[in-house]
């Protein structure tokens, strides 16, 4: 019986759409309809590397937590295509995020609290992202355990939770969230894994070992040291 179940799972996995090719990712990033502001942001955010690291596939159902202006929401929406969907969560949607929803019909803006960002009844998501805002949960007083638990419950087995943030020094935890806007990587990882997630990958494309990490903006001027962690629901 186990052999038949394993075979069925393999067949289902084989039917899943493959991850986007480098050529397709380059087309998404170069899409003429993307704004000048987003293109300027690309220099820091490295969207091609991010999409490749995540392993986005057409048809995915995703949730972008704390979507802000929707930079990441739009990239993922273009990557998952018309058969996919991106829920862009915000406790107060910005005008720019609402504009993106009008332009891309597979973006659904969701007004929800950060402690419970998942739209009611939404299950079996493929992907959840939280980009450069986990540290803010500290000074905002958000129940992070509740957030991570709700994200875990919303994902299908094998679903991904990708978190990127500004790196803090060892031992600082989330104490500098409202000052330096940084968080200790090991602290974040421990909190997310406590919800049941398993670390599946670490993106190094935004790392900068030269950043002393003792200020919000490095001195001398240089890119911030930033980490990207990919967790999986077992």
Secondary structure, DSSP 8 states (H G I E B T S, - for coil): -HHHHHHHHHHHHHHS--B--HHHHHHHHT-TTS-HHHHHHHHHH-HHHHHHHHT-BTT-EEEEET-TT-HHHHHHHHHH-TT-EEEEEESS--HHHHHHHHH-TTEEEEE--GGG-S-TT---EEEEEEES-TTHHHHTT--HHHHHHHHHHHEEEEEEEEEEEEB--TT-TTTTTTTT--B-HHHHHHHHHTTTEEEEEEE-TT--TT---SSSS-SSS----EEEEEEEE-
